[in-house]
């Protein structure tokens, strides 16, 4: 612990995050109702909405790709575990391991 310090105490930094609520379902409903409302949506607004929905769909990910990725990862994990199991059995049955255990017990 330092008893002497050169300079003043370090002041804590403020955390000024303002939380914002985003309701995707409400925004989508408003967009669908806006198409049929009195105000007409311009082509640029429709393009922005299509781009936004496309990005949202990509963020969720393609379910088939995610499923195959999980399957490959599980197969890889199983193979690694099988290799480690075989290596540990080989190590436990080796003569060097038996000599080591006997030297510890004696």
C-alpha positions in Angstrom: 0.0 0.0 0.0 1.4 3.4 -0.9 1.4 5.9 1.9 2.8 8.8 -0.2 1.5 9.7 -3.6 2.6 12.3 -6.0 -0.6 14.1 -7.2 -4.1 14.0 -6.1 -6.5 11.1 -5.8 -7.9 9.6 -8.9 -11.5 10.7 -9.3 -13.9 8.0 -10.5 -15.2 8.3 -14.0 -18.9 8.9 -14.4 -21.0 6.4 -16.3 -23.6 8.4 -18.1 -25.4 5.8 -20.3 -29.0 6.5 -21.0 -30.8 3.3 -21.7 -33.1 3.3 -24.8 -35.9 0.8 -25.3 -36.3 -0.6 -28.8 -39.4 -2.6 -29.7 -38.9 -4.3 -33.0 -42.5 -5.7 -33.2 -44.0 -2.2 -32.6 -41.8 -0.7 -35.3 -42.7 -3.4 -37.8 -46.4 -3.0 -37.0 -46.1 0.8 -37.5 -44.3 0.2 -40.8 -47.0 -2.1 -42.1 -49.8 0.2 -41.0 -48.0 3.2 -42.5 -48.2 1.6 -45.9 -52.0 1.8 -45.7 -52.3 5.1 -44.0 -52.9 8.6 -45.4 -49.3 9.5 -45.7 -47.4 8.0 -48.6 -44.0 6.5 -48.0 -41.4 7.5 -50.6 -39.3 5.0 -52.5 -36.2 5.9 -50.5 -38.1 5.1 -47.2 -39.2 1.8 -48.6 -35.6 1.0 -49.7 -34.4 1.9 -46.2 -37.0 -0.4 -44.7 -36.0 -3.3 -47.0 -32.3 -2.8 -46.1 -33.1 -2.6 -42.4 -35.2 -5.8 -42.5 -32.5 -7.6 -44.5 -29.8 -6.7 -42.0 -32.1 -7.9 -39.2 -32.6 -11.2 -41.0 -28.8 -11.6 -41.4 -28.2 -10.8 -37.8 -30.5 -13.7 -36.7 -28.6 -15.9 -39.1 -29.5 -18.7 -41.4 -30.8 -21.5 -39.3 -29.5 -24.3 -41.6 -26.0 -22.9 -41.5 -26.1 -22.5 -37.7 -27.4 -26.1 -37.4 -24.6 -27.5 -39.6 -22.0 -25.5 -37.8 -23.2 -26.9 -34.4 -23.2 -30.4 -35.8 -19.6 -30.1 -37.1 -18.4 -28.6 -33.8 -20.0 -31.5 -31.9 -18.4 -34.1 -34.2 -15.0 -32.3 -33.8 -15.4 -32.3 -30.0 -16.3 -36.0 -29.9 -13.2 -36.9 -32.0 -10.9 -34.8 -29.7 -12.4 -36.5 -26.6 -12.0 -39.9 -28.2 -8.3 -39.2 -29.0 -7.6 -37.9 -25.5 -9.3 -41.0 -24.0 -7.2 -43.3 -26.2 -4.0 -41.4 -25.3 -4.8 -41.6 -21.6 -5.4 -45.4 -21.8 -2.1 -45.8 -23.7 -0.3 -43.7 -21.1 -1.8 -45.5 -18.1 -0.9 -48.9 -19.6 2.7 -47.9 -20.4 5.7 -49.4 -18.5 7.0 -45.9 -17.6 3.8 -45.0 -15.8 3.9 -48.2 -13.8 7.5 -47.6 -12.8 6.7 -44.1 -11.8 3.8 -45.3 -9.6 5.9 -48.0 -8.0 8.6 -45.5 -7.2 6.1 -43.2 -5.5 4.6 -46.0 -3.4 8.0 -47.3 -2.2 
